[in-house]
Amino acid sequence: MKQPPGEMVAQEPGRQVRKLQLGSGGRCVYFKCEREPHPFKQLRVLLRLGLPRTAAGREAMLARRLTAVGIPVAPVLAFGERRVMGVPVEGYIITEAIDGPDMTHALAEYDPMARRRVWQAAGRLIGRLHAQGFFQVVRTKDLIISDRDGNGPRQPWRRGELVMIDREATGPWAKVFTRGRCLWSLARARGKHERSGLKLSTREMAEFLRGYRETIHPRWQVTTRELIEGMTPYLRRIYRHRRYRDLPGHPGNATG
């Protein structure tokens, strides 16, 4: 059987991501193909006269809305869906590859001072998202530290700025701004970081929240202490979940 073109960079049941090089100029794109895991849910949406979308379709919609409010995201070049009787069963999306290391690898290689600068930049990005009503969880592996300035209105970033390359697109639209949504999103992100083995030092967490406060300030004049105290009950809910019980240092795993 002939293999699809490009380098496989991620694969799991029902989902593939490939990196393809276009011509000899060094330009690369990512091609993501994903089967719809719950077609019957999509059918219910259709029966209620809604327009069901695949994950790829929702991600493209979210990228367009984030770009419209100035959030740096990898440009979507194309997306499409395969439907059966009006129900989407498979979707694909093609995005521009962004030159630069992802935040996870950068944190593993940078010195402590550079790590703190990166965390502060991540905090500023999350604050901008929340201020615009987008509360999706952003993971470090979803962020690229761009090696070059953006090129054109679809790439409004500067060299060294964090650019989103993957997006949690369950709800691809802005929501009403509330403090609770901010705190729940921050707590979920921290839980995902710790579950993947990434633990912030006290100073890194302080820099992250400092950056967050810079950009959330127009919507919410909050102190670092208020953020930490507000996140605590949400973190307790997260840590009670069985997926976090084996993580050292968590309340549910304390001994003695």
Helices and strands as residue ranges (DSSP letters): E 7-12, E 15-22, E 27-35, H 39-47, H 55-68, E 76-84, E 87-96, H 103-109, H 112-131, G 140-142, E 143-145, E 162-164, H 179-195, H 202-216, H 224-239, G 242-244, G 251-253
